[in-house]
Amino acid sequence: MSATLEASEAAPAAAALKGAKGSRIEFANTLRGIAAFAVILGHLGEVYWTMGPMVDILTGVPYVAYTPPVLPSLVPLGWLGPFGVALFFTISGFVIPFSLDQYSVKGFIAGRLWRIWPTCWAGLTVTVLSVVIGVHFMGGQVPFTFRDAASQYFPPFSAIADARRIDSVMWTLEIEMFFYGICALAANHMREGRKTLWLFPVGIFMFWLAVDQTIARFADHPGLVRRLASFDTDPVFLVFMFCGVALNLLHRGKLTLVQAAAAIAVCCAMFASTQYIGHMPFPIDLKYYFAGLALFAVCMAVQDWFRRTRVTRFLSDISYPLYVVHGVAGYVVLHALMRLHLNADIAILVTVAFAIAVSWAIHVLVEAPTHRRGQQIARRLSA
């Protein structure tokens, strides 16, 4: 992850950030750029070279013999994926309440859909085309059907469609969309910082526990297990995202430091407990998620030190499309470069440059104009 989201949400609404004294939120903008690059380095710098079977499943292109890069052997990069996803989830939890302060619930939902879906469509199209082109020129077989691909274009619907995953990051966007729905339901609680807000993460945790135990009891019904699989993972991260909500309420003066710390401790305890009492299909390395949360909290404490620069603004601007694009398309590019016998470390740099260029194009041509349009619609609905 991832981790995304953004969840992602890789690029929170700029309008929401303006509601909090502009530069005082610059630390969140800086961190989302860092989070995007953490994920991309984790995937392209280590996952591709150490998890060949998974890469084959995603790209449909068979591996070829290669000389591993030197970089991952000197500096382990695999942990950057979950660490980046943790940052994204914390940023989303922190930023989304600002949007609810600015817009009505209808405006908020409309703005979020315009914020997420068009860029998601552009990134997934790059993913699908890269797989089709890669299979055509390098052999193999397209690993997904039209139905599988179509279901991914409208997160979170793929979570209930029993469709095959076609990339390694879309699951985080599904979590983001579920989080938006919960925030819409809890809008007044978030705006006013009501104590009843914390019934929501507790309720989500109880929902997860019921689903998890159902899966354990009916493990011999694979169809049921597949359809419930997303709900045995997604709610866990929703609980974690409320740590960011607690930091937002602290930032806005709706919670004291002690109250915010208590809320975060409860959410972290529920999040961690899922790894010991649950039957989730994949484990979570808790230390990386807590490290991402801790880094965000530290940066929030010293947020006045952060200043906007051209580099941080650029990285922040392209963070969401970079997150959506880099995975499978990056793996296909690495496949091609390995067949050309390019040095592996140079191949990683070339692939990162390719992902940045495509992400910038998506940001300029798709993300920025559709986000502006979404803000206009949100303001009109909120009026």
C-alpha positions in Angstrom: 0.0 0.0 0.0 -1.0 1.6 0.5 -1.7 0.6 1.0 -4.2 3.5 -0.9 -5.3 6.0 -0.9 -4.4 8.5 -1.1 -6.0 6.0 1.0 -4.9 7.4 -1.0 -6.6 9.6 -0.4 -3.4 10.5 -2.1 -4.3 14.1 -2.8 -6.8 15.8 -0.4 -8.9 18.7 -1.7 -7.0 21.9 -1.9 -10.1 23.8 -0.9 -10.4 21.9 2.3 -6.8 22.7 3.2 -7.5 26.4 2.7 -9.9 26.2 5.6 -7.1 25.7 8.1 -4.9 28.7 7.7 -3.3 27.6 4.4 0.4 27.3 5.2 -0.4 25.7 8.6 -1.5 22.6 6.7 1.5 22.5 4.4 2.9 19.6 6.4 0.1 17.4 5.2 0.8 18.4 1.6 4.4 17.6 2.0 3.7 14.2 3.7 1.3 13.1 0.9 4.1 13.6 -1.6 6.5 11.6 0.6 3.8 8.9 1.0 3.4 8.5 -2.8 7.2 8.1 -3.3 7.4 5.7 -0.4 4.9 3.4 -2.0 6.4 3.7 -5.5 9.9 2.9 -4.2 8.6 0.0 -2.2 6.8 -1.5 -5.2 9.4 -0.8 -8.0 12.5 -1.0 -5.8 11.8 -4.3 -4.0 8.4 -5.9 -4.6 9.1 -6.4 -8.3 12.4 -8.2 -7.5 11.3 -10.3 -4.6 7.7 -11.2 -5.3 7.8 -12.5 -8.9 4.7 -14.7 -8.8 2.5 -11.8 -7.7 4.0 -9.6 -10.4 3.3 -12.3 -13.0 -0.3 -12.6 -11.8 -0.8 -8.8 -12.1 0.9 -8.3 -15.5 0.3 -11.6 -17.2 3.8 -11.3 -18.6 6.2 -14.1 -17.6 9.4 -13.3 -15.8 12.8 -13.4 -17.5 16.2 -14.0 -16.0 17.7 -10.8 -14.5 20.4 -9.5 -12.3 18.9 -8.1 -9.1 19.5 -4.4 -8.4 22.1 -3.3 -5.9 19.9 -0.7 -4.2 17.5 -3.0 -2.3 20.4 -5.0 -1.0 21.9 -1.9 0.5 18.7 -0.2 1.7 15.7 -2.5 2.3 12.7 -0.9 0.6 9.8 -3.3 1.1 8.6 -1.6 4.3 8.0 1.7 2.4 4.8 0.3 0.9 2.8 -0.2 4.1 4.5 2.9 5.7 3.3 5.1 2.7 -0.2 3.6 2.9 -0.4 4.4 6.6 0.6 8.0 5.9 -2.1 8.2 3.2 -4.8 6.9 5.5 -3.8 9.2 8.3 -3.8 12.2 6.0 -7.3 11.3 4.7 -8.6 11.0 8.3 -7.1 14.4 9.1 -8.2 16.3 5.9 -11.7 15.0 5.2 -13.3 16.7 8.2 -12.2 20.1 6.7 -14.3 19.3 3.6 -17.3 18.5 5.7 -16.9 21.9 7.4 -16.9 23.6 4.0 -19.7 21.7 2.2 -23.0 20.1 2.8 -23.2 16.4 2.8 -24.5 16.3 -0.8 -21.8 18.7 -1.8 -19.2 16.7 0.0 -20.2 13.4 -1.7 -20.4 15.0 -5.2 -17.0 16.7 -4.7 -15.4 13.5 -3.5 -16.7 11.5 -6.5 -15.4 14.1 -8.9 -12.1 14.1 -7.0 -11.6 10.3 -7.0 -13.3 8.7 -10.0 -11.9 10.6 -13.1 -8.3 10.3 -12.1 -9.0 6.7 -11.1 -10.4 6.0 -14.6 -7.3 7.6 -16.2 -4.9 5.6 -14.1 -6.7 2.3 -14.5 -6.8 2.9 -18.3 -3.0 3.2 -18.2 -2.9 -0.1 -16.2 -5.2 -2.0 -18.6 -3.4 -0.7 -21.7 0.0 -1.5 -20.3 -1.0 -5.1 -19.6 -2.5 -5.6 -23.0 0.5 -4.0 -24.8 2.9 -6.0 -22.6 1.2 -9.3 -23.3 1.1 -8.5 -27.0 4.8 -7.8 -27.3 6.3 -10.0 -24.5 4.0 -13.0 -24.4 1.8 -14.3 -21.7 -2.0 -13.9 -21.2 -4.1 -11.0 -20.1 -4.9 -12.0 -16.4 -8.3 -10.4 -16.1 -11.6 -10.2 -17.9 -13.6 -7.2 -19.1 -15.9 -7.6 -16.1 -12.9 -7.6 -13.7 -11.5 -4.4 -15.3 -14.9 -2.6 -15.5 -15.6 -3.3 -11.8 -12.4 -1.5 -10.8 -13.5 1.7 -12.4 -16.0 2.5 -9.8 -14.6 1.9 -6.3 -15.9 0.7 -4.0 -18.3 -1.4 -6.1 -15.6 -4.0 -7.0 -15.4 -4.9 -3.3 -18.9 -6.5 -3.5 -18.7 -7.7 -7.2 -16.6 -10.8 -6.5 -14.2 -9.5 -9.2 -10.5 -10.3 -9.6 -8.1 -7.5 -8.6 -6.2 -6.1 -11.6 -3.7 -4.0 -9.6 -2.1 -3.7 -6.2 -3.4 -0.4 -5.0 -7.1 -0.2 -5.9 -8.1 -1.8 -2.6 -7.0 1.4 -0.8 -9.2 3.6 -2.9 -12.1 1.3 -2.0 -11.3 2.0 1.6 -11.2 5.7 0.9 -14.7 5.6 -0.6 -16.1 3.6 2.3 -14.5 6.2 4.6 -16.3 9.0 2.7 -19.6 7.3 3.2 -19.0 6.9 6.9 -17.9 10.6 7.2 -21.2 11.6 5.4 -23.2 9.7 8.0 -21.1 11.2 10.8 -21.0 14.7 9.3 -22.5 16.6 12.3 -20.5 14.6 14.8 -17.3 15.5 13.0 -18.1 19.1 12.5 -19.0 19.6 16.2 -16.5 17.1 17.7 -19.3 15.2 19.5 -18.3 12.4 21.8 -20.8 10.2 20.0 -18.4 10.3 17.0 -16.3 7.6 18.5 -19.2 5.1 18.4 -18.5 4.9 14.7 -15.1 3.3 14.8 -16.3 1.0 17.6 -19.3 0.0 15.4 -17.0 -0.5 12.4 -14.8 -2.8 14.5 -17.8 -4.8 15.7 -19.0 -5.1 12.1 -15.6 -6.4 11.1 -15.6 -8.9 14.0 -19.0 -10.3 12.9 -17.8 -10.7 9.3 -14.5 -12.3 10.3 -16.2 -14.8 12.5 -18.8 -15.6 9.8 -16.0 -16.3 7.4 -14.2 -18.6 9.9 -17.5 -20.5 10.5 -18.3 -20.9 6.8 -14.8 -21.4 5.5 -16.1 -24.4 3.4 -18.3 -22.1 1.3 -15.7 -20.4 -1.0 -18.3 -18.2 -2.8 -19.4 -16.7 0.4 -15.8 -16.2 1.6 -14.8 -14.4 -1.6 -17.7 -12.0 -1.4 -17.0 -11.2 2.2 -13.2 -11.0 1.8 -13.1 -7.2 1.4 -15.2 -6.8 4.5 -12.7 -8.9 6.4 -10.0 -6.3 5.6 -11.4 -2.9 4.7 -13.1 -2.1 8.1 -9.8 -2.6 9.9 -8.2 0.3 8.0 -11.3 2.4 8.5 -10.8 2.1 12.2 -7.1 3.2 11.8 -8.2 6.3 9.7 -10.1 7.6 12.7 -6.7 8.3 14.3 -6.3 11.0 11.7 -9.8 12.3 12.6 -8.7 12.6 16.2 -5.7 14.7 15.1 -8.0 16.9 13.0 -10.3 17.5 16.0 -7.2 18.3 18.1 -6.0 20.7 15.4 -9.4 22.4 15.4 -9.7 22.6 19.1 -12.6 20.2 19.4 -10.5 17.8 21.5 -7.9 18.3 24.2 -4.5 16.7 23.8 -5.5 14.1 26.4 -8.8 13.3 24.7 -7.2 13.0 21.3 -4.5 10.7 22.7 -7.2 8.5 24.3 -9.2 8.3 21.0 -6.0 7.4 19.1 -5.1 4.8 21.7 -8.5 3.1 21.5 -8.5 3.1 17.7 -4.9 1.7 17.6 -5.8 -1.0 20.1 -8.8 -2.1 18.0 -6.7 -2.0 14.8 -3.9 -4.0 16.4 -6.3 -6.6 18.0 -7.5 -7.6 14.6 -4.1 -9.3 14.0 -4.5 -11.5 17.0 -8.2 -12.4 17.0 -9.1 -12.4 13.3 -8.8 -14.6 10.2 -7.8 -12.0 7.7 -6.5 -13.2 4.3 -3.2 -11.3 4.7 -1.4 -10.0 7.8 -0.7 -6.3 8.6 2.8 -5.3 9.8 1.6 -3.1 12.6 4.9 -1.4 13.3 4.9 0.3 9.9 1.4 1.6 10.3 2.2 3.0 13.7 5.4 4.5 12.4 3.4 6.3 9.7 0.9 7.6 12.2 3.8 8.7 14.5 5.6 10.6 11.8 2.3 12.5 10.9 1.8 13.4 14.6 5.4 14.6 14.9 5.1 16.7 11.8 1.8 18.1 13.0 3.5 19.2 16.2 6.1 21.1 14.3 3.9 22.1 11.4 5.1 25.8 11.5 8.5 24.6 10.2 7.0 23.5 6.9 7.1 25.8 3.9 5.8 25.3 0.4 8.4 24.8 -2.3 8.2 24.0 -6.0 9.4 20.5 -5.3 7.0 19.7 -2.5 4.1 21.3 -4.4 4.9 19.2 -7.5 5.1 16.0 -5.5 1.9 16.8 -3.7 0.1 17.6 -7.0 1.0 14.3 -8.7 0.8 12.1 -5.6 -2.7 10.7 -6.4 -2.1 9.9 -10.1 1.3 8.6 -9.3 -0.1 6.3 -6.7 -2.8 5.0 -9.1 -0.5 4.6 -12.1 2.9 3.3 -10.9 2.1 -0.3 -9.9 1.2 -2.6 -12.8 2.3 -0.2 -15.5 5.6 0.1 -13.7 6.0 -3.6 -13.5 5.4 -4.0 -17.3 8.0 -1.3 -18.0 10.5 -3.2 -15.8 9.7 -6.4 -17.7 10.5 -4.6 -21.0 13.7 -3.1 -19.7 14.9 -6.5 -18.3 14.4 -8.0 -21.7 16.6 -5.3 -23.1 19.3 -6.3 -20.5 19.4 -2.8 -19.0 21.1 -2.5 -15.6 18.5 -3.2 -12.9 19.2 -0.1 -10.9 19.1 2.1 -13.9 15.8 0.4 -14.9 14.3 1.4 -11.6 15.2 5.0 -12.2 13.8 4.9 -15.8 10.6 3.4 -14.6 10.2 5.9 -11.8 10.8 8.7 -14.3 8.2 7.1 -16.6 5.6 7.0 -13.8 6.3 10.6 -12.9 5.8 11.8 -16.5 2.5 9.9 -16.9 1.3 11.1 -13.5 2.0 14.7 -14.4 0.1 14.4 -17.6 -2.9 12.9 -15.8 -2.7 15.6 -13.2 -2.7 18.4 -15.8 -5.2 16.9 -18.3 -7.6 15.1 -15.9 -7.1 15.6 -12.2 -6.9 19.4 -12.0 -9.8 20.2 -14.3 -12.1 17.6 -12.9 -11.3 18.6 -9.3 -12.1 22.2 -10.1 -15.4 21.0 -11.6 -16.1 19.0 -8.6 -15.6 22.0 -6.3 -18.0 24.0 -8.4 -20.7 21.4 -8.1 -20.0 20.9 -4.4 -20.3 24.7 -3.8 -23.6 24.8 -5.7 -25.1 21.9 -3.9 -23.9 23.4 -0.6 -25.5 26.8 -1.3 
